[in-house]
Amino acid sequence: MGNGKKKKANASPEDELQHRQLRMPRDGEVFAVVSNMLGANRITARCADSVERLGRIPGKMRKRVWIRENDIVLVKPWDFQDAKADVVWRYDRGDAAQLRQEGHIE
């Protein structure tokens, strides 16, 4: 008896080699690497512009997106306090590898 779900075909290695469109930095956003998890939805991040910032994980990401140390994220620095930023996006490992391969991050 069917449960209404279809089986997915196994992904071939050729599919993994295809690059997909990734979220790139917009107005004032920079790439960052999570260096430390501080608790209370806070992180420290080493940003691509050579600044270590205190990052805040906003409420819409807290329970839906799990962020760990050494993850690549996009942060938006605060206008009035450059040493702090909001986390906007987290890249998974495959996307981070693609960003490195394309030369966007080191």
For each residue, the residues with C-beta under 8 A, 3 or more apart:
1:
2: 5
3:
4:
5: 2
6:
7:
8:
9:
10:
11: 15 16
12: 15 16
13: 16 17
14: 17 18
15: 11 12 18
16: 11 12 13
17: 13 14
18: 14 15
19: 98 102
20: 98
21:
22: 91 95 98 99
23: 74 89 91
24: 104
25: 29 30 31 74
26: 29
27:
28: 76 77
29: 25 26 74 75 76 88
30: 25 47 48 49 74 75 77
31: 25 47 48 72 73 74 99 104 105
32: 45 46 47 48 53 55 72 73 74 75 85
33: 45 46 70 71 72 73
34: 37 43 44 45 55 67 68 69 70 71 73
35: 43 44 45 46 52 69
36: 43 44 69
37: 34 43 67 68 69
38: 42 43 44 54
39: 42
40:
41: 56 57 62
42: 38 39 54 55 56 57
43: 34 35 36 37 38 54 55 57 67 87
44: 34 35 36 38 52 53 54 55
45: 32 33 34 35 52 53 55 73 75 85 87
46: 32 33 35 52
47: 30 31 32 50 51 52 53 75 77 85
48: 30 31 32 105
49: 30
50: 47
51: 47 77 82 83
52: 35 44 45 46 47
53: 32 44 45 47 75 77 82 83 84 85
54: 38 42 43 44 83 84 85
55: 32 34 42 43 44 45 73 75 84 85 86 87
56: 41 42 84 85 86 87
57: 41 42 43 61 62 67 87
58: 61 62 86 87
59: 62
60: 64
61: 57 58 64 65 67 87 90
62: 41 57 58 59
63:
64: 60 61
65: 61 90
66:
67: 34 37 43 57 61 71 73 87 90
68: 34 37 71
69: 34 35 36 37
70: 33 34
71: 33 34 67 68 90 91 96
72: 31 32 33 90 91 95 96 99 105
73: 31 32 33 34 45 55 67 87 88 89 90 91
74: 23 25 29 30 31 32 87 88 89 90 91
75: 29 30 32 45 47 53 55 85 86 87 88
76: 28 29 85 86 88
77: 28 30 47 51 53 82 84 85
78: 81 82 84 85 86
79:
80:
81: 78 84
82: 51 53 77 78
83: 51 53 54
84: 53 54 55 56 77 78 81
85: 32 45 47 53 54 55 56 75 76 77 78
86: 55 56 58 75 76 78
87: 43 45 55 56 57 58 61 67 73 74 75 90
88: 29 73 74 75 76
89: 23 73 74
90: 61 65 67 71 72 73 74 87
91: 22 23 71 72 73 74 95 96 99
92: 95 96
93: 96 97
94: 97 98
95: 22 72 91 92 98 99
96: 71 72 91 92 93 99 100 105
97: 93 94 100 101
98: 19 20 22 94 95 101 102
99: 22 31 72 91 95 96 102 104 105
100: 96 97 103 104 105 106
101: 97 98
102: 19 98 99
103: 100
104: 24 31 99 100
105: 31 48 72 96 99 100
106: 100
